């Protein structure tokens, strides 16, 4: 029992150290939150956080860890918020291939490795190349680490995210005041309304 407790505390300590190393850009503010539920499945991939409107969380901002981008806030209640993961079928993120400066859209398909689409004709993509947010669309800030190109084949270009979903416990909700094309009105999310608020 003591060994189990020590291992759990060691893992939690490592998570907290990674969070302390996070440095938001100028003009940004962030809220740290804990993942309290994982609603992943065959049709949706999202997380529930224990921070909501009363903590200053609103719809739209990026959700990150010390390793990279997790997703963005898709809905907010008074005491909780839902994170749409970058692997979700409904996720579309403008990204940049860091070495070649090639722009693309990272789209989730509910697998562990989202795809790159809408690349310019003739673009050369190399496995191992870092993928970061481009900042286009006014929703997410530029240059947030996303992942690396895992494979390039006739079946598409797959990206391995830096953040492992199965290890998520603490995250930052980083608000740069970027409204973009999002509707920032909060949705009811507490108690029995949680599932209805996010179809």
MIZA-143883 format. One record per atom (N, C-alpha, C): x, y, z; residue in three letters. Coordinates in steps of 0.2 Angstrom, whole numbers, plus 5000, padded with zeros to 4 digits. Example, Ala and Ser with C-alpha at 12.3 -4.5 7.8 and 13.67 -1.06 7.14 Angstrom:
<atoms>
506649725039ALA506249785039ALA506649845039ALA506449895035SER506849955036SER506450005039SER
</atoms>
This chain:
<atoms>
500449945000UNK500050005000UNK500450065000UNK501050065004UNK501450125004UNK501850134998UNK502050084994UNK502350084988UNK501850114983UNK501250094983UNK500750114978UNK500650194979UNK500550214986UNK500450284987UNK501050324985UNK501650294986UNK502350334984UNK502350344977UNK502150294973UNK502150294966UNK501650344963UNK501050344966UNK500550394964UNK500850464965UNK501150474971UNK501350544973UNK501950564968UNK502350514967UNK502850534962UNK502650554955UNK502150524953UNK501850534946UNK501550604947UNK501150624952UNK500850684953UNK501350744954UNK501850724957UNK502350774958UNK502750794951UNK502850744947UNK503050754940UNK502650794936UNK501950784936UNK501450824933UNK501450894935UNK501550914941UNK501550974944UNK502151014942UNK502750984942UNK503351014940UNK503351034932UNK502950994928UNK502951014921UNK502451074921UNK501951074925UNK501551134924UNK501851194926UNK502351194932UNK502651254934UNK503151274929UNK503351234924UNK503851264919UNK503451294913UNK502851294913UNK502451324908UNK502451404908UNK502651434903UNK502651514902UNK502251534897UNK501651564899UNK501251594894UNK501551654891UNK501251674884UNK501551734881UNK501251794884UNK501551854882UNK501351914884UNK500551924883UNK500251954888UNK499551974887UNK499051914889UNK499351854890UNK498951794891UNK498851784899UNK498251754900UNK498151734907UNK497951664907UNK498051624912UNK497851554912UNK497551534918UNK497251474918UNK496851444924UNK497151374924UNK497351344929UNK497551274930UNK496951234932UNK496951184929UNK496351134931UNK496551064931UNK496151024934UNK496250954934UNK495750914930UNK495950864927UNK495450824922UNK495050784927UNK494450784927UNK493950754932UNK493550694928UNK493550694921UNK493250644918UNK493450644910UNK493450584908UNK493650574901UNK493050544897UNK492750584892UNK492150554889UNK492350524882UNK492950504881UNK493150474875UNK492850414873UNK492750404867UNK492350344864UNK492450344857UNK492050304854UNK492050294846UNK491850354843UNK491450394846UNK491150454842UNK491350524844UNK491650524850UNK491950594853UNK492550584857UNK492950634857UNK493550624862UNK493550694865UNK493450694872UNK493450754875UNK493550744883UNK493750794886UNK493850794893UNK493450844897UNK493250824903UNK492950874908UNK493450904913UNK493450964914UNK493950994919UNK493551024925UNK493851034930UNK493551054936UNK493551134937UNK493551164932UNK493551234932UNK493051264927UNK492751314928UNK492251344924UNK492151414924UNK491551444922UNK491451514921UNK491651554928UNK491551524933UNK491651554940UNK492451564941UNK492851524937UNK493551524938UNK493851574932UNK493451594928UNK493651644922UNK493751604916UNK493551544915UNK493551504909UNK493051514905UNK493151524898UNK492651534893UNK492751494887UNK492351494883UNK492351454877UNK492851474872UNK493251434869UNK493751454864UNK494551444866UNK494751464872UNK495451464873UNK495751394872UNK496451394871UNK496851334871UNK496951304877UNK496951234877UNK497151194883UNK497751164882UNK498251174886UNK498951144885UNK499251114891UNK499751074890UNK500151054896UNK500851084894UNK501351064899UNK502051084897UNK502351044891UNK501950994888UNK502250964883UNK501950984876UNK501351014876UNK501051044870UNK500251054871UNK499951064865UNK499251074864UNK498851014865UNK498351024870UNK497850964871UNK497250974867UNK496951034866UNK496351044863UNK496151124864UNK495451134864UNK495251194866UNK494551184870UNK494351244873UNK493751234877UNK493151244872UNK492751194872UNK492151184868UNK491551204871UNK491551204878UNK490951224882UNK491051234889UNK490651284892UNK490851304899UNK490151304903UNK490251274909UNK489751284914UNK490051324920UNK489651334925UNK489851374931UNK490451344934UNK490451274935UNK490951244939UNK491451194935UNK491251184928UNK491651134924UNK491651164917UNK492151134913UNK492151144906UNK492351084902UNK492151084896UNK492351024891UNK492851044887UNK493351004886UNK493951014881UNK493850964875UNK493850994869UNK493750964863UNK494550944861UNK494650884861UNK495350864860UNK495550864853UNK496250874851UNK496450884844UNK496350824840UNK496150764844UNK496050704840UNK495350694839UNK494850734841UNK494150724840UNK493950734833UNK493450704831UNK493250704824UNK493050774822UNK492850814827UNK492550884825UNK493150934826UNK493750914827UNK494250964828UNK494650984821UNK494751044820UNK495051074814UNK495551124817UNK496151114816UNK496651164819UNK497151184813UNK497251254812UNK497751274807UNK498451264810UNK498851234806UNK499551214809UNK500051234804UNK500651224806UNK501251244802UNK501751194803UNK502051164798UNK502651124798UNK503251164799UNK503551154805UNK504051204808UNK504651204803UNK504851154800UNK505551154796UNK505351184789UNK504851164786UNK504751184779UNK504251244779UNK503951264784UNK503451324784UNK502851304780UNK502751244779UNK502151224776UNK501551224780UNK500951264777UNK500351264781UNK499851214779UNK499451194784UNK499051134783UNK498451144789UNK497951094788UNK497451084793UNK497551024797UNK497551024804UNK497650964807UNK496850944809UNK496650884807UNK495950864808UNK495950794811UNK495550794817UNK495550734820UNK495050684817UNK495150614819UNK494650564816UNK494550514822UNK494550534828UNK494450494834UNK494950434835UNK495550444831UNK496150394832UNK496650434836UNK497150394838UNK497650424842UNK498150474838UNK498050474831UNK498550514827UNK498050554822UNK497950614823UNK497550654818UNK497950664812UNK497650684806UNK497850684800UNK498050764798UNK498450774793UNK498550834790UNK498250834783UNK497850884782UNK497450894776UNK497550964773UNK497350974767UNK497351044764UNK498051074763UNK498551024762UNK499251054761UNK499351084754UNK499751134752UNK499851154746UNK500151104741UNK499951114735UNK500251064730UNK500951064730UNK501251004729UNK501950994729UNK502250994736UNK501951004741UNK502251004748UNK502550944750UNK503150944752UNK503550894754UNK503550884762UNK503350834764UNK503250824772UNK503650764774UNK504050774779UNK504550724781UNK504350694788UNK504350634789UNK504250604796UNK504750634801UNK504450644807UNK504950674812UNK504850754812UNK504550784807UNK504550854807UNK504050884812UNK504250934816UNK503750964821UNK503150994818UNK502650994821UNK502051024819UNK501851074825UNK501651134823UNK501451184828UNK500851224826UNK500551254830UNK499951294828UNK500151354824UNK499751374818UNK499951434814UNK499651494817UNK499151494821UNK498851554823UNK498251584818UNK498151554812UNK497651574808UNK496951554811UNK496551604809UNK495851594811UNK495651634817UNK496151654821UNK496051694827UNK495851654833UNK495951594833UNK495651554838UNK496251534843UNK496751504840UNK497351484844UNK497951524843UNK498351544847UNK498951584846UNK499451534842UNK499951574839UNK500451534835UNK500951504839UNK501251454836UNK501851414838UNK501751374844UNK501151354846UNK501051304851UNK501251244849UNK501651204852UNK501851134850UNK501251084849UNK501251054844UNK500651004843UNK500850934843UNK501350914839UNK501650854838UNK502150844833UNK502250784831UNK502750774825UNK502450724820UNK502650734814UNK502450694808UNK502650624810UNK502150574810UNK502250504812UNK502350464806UNK501950474801UNK502050434794UNK501750474789UNK502050464783UNK501750494776UNK501650434772UNK501050424769UNK500950364765UNK500350384760UNK500150344756UNK499550354752UNK498950364756UNK498950334762UNK498350344766UNK498250404770UNK498750444769UNK498750514772UNK499350524776UNK499350584779UNK499950604783UNK499750604791UNK500050564795UNK499750564802UNK500250594806UNK499950624812UNK500350664817UNK500350634823UNK500850624827UNK500850594834UNK500850654838UNK500350664842UNK500350724847UNK500850714852UNK501150774855UNK501650774860UNK501250754867UNK500650774867UNK500250754874UNK499950694873UNK500050644878UNK499750584878UNK499050584882UNK498550574879UNK497850584883UNK497850534889UNK498150474889UNK498050434894UNK498450454900UNK498850504900UNK499250524905UNK499050594908UNK498450624905UNK498250694907UNK497950694914UNK498150734918UNK497950744924UNK497850824926UNK498350864924UNK498250934925UNK498350964919UNK498051024918UNK498151064911UNK498051134913UNK498251174908UNK498151244908UNK497651264903UNK497251314905UNK496751344900UNK497051414899UNK497351424893UNK497651484891UNK497251534887UNK497151594890UNK496651634886UNK497051694884UNK497151704877UNK497451764874UNK496951814872UNK496351804873UNK495851854871UNK495651844864UNK495851784861UNK495651774854UNK495051744853UNK494551784850UNK493851764849UNK493751724843UNK494151744838UNK494151714831UNK493351704829UNK493251644826UNK492551634824UNK492151594829UNK492351594835UNK491951554840UNK491451604844UNK490951574846UNK490351604850UNK490551584857UNK490751644861UNK490951634868UNK490451624873UNK489751624871UNK489251624876UNK489251554879UNK489251554886UNK489351484890UNK488751444889UNK488851384889UNK488251334889UNK488251304896UNK487551284897UNK487451254904UNK487751184904UNK488151164909UNK488451104909UNK488451064915UNK488151094921UNK488251064927UNK487751004928UNK487950964932UNK487450904935UNK487150874929UNK486450864928UNK486150824923UNK486250844916UNK486350914916UNK486350944909UNK487050934905UNK487550904908UNK488150894905UNK488150864899UNK487750804898UNK487750774891UNK487350814886UNK486850844888UNK486350884884UNK486750944881UNK487150974885UNK487551034883UNK487951024877UNK488250964877UNK488750944872UNK488550884868UNK488150894862UNK487950834858UNK488550804855UNK
</atoms>
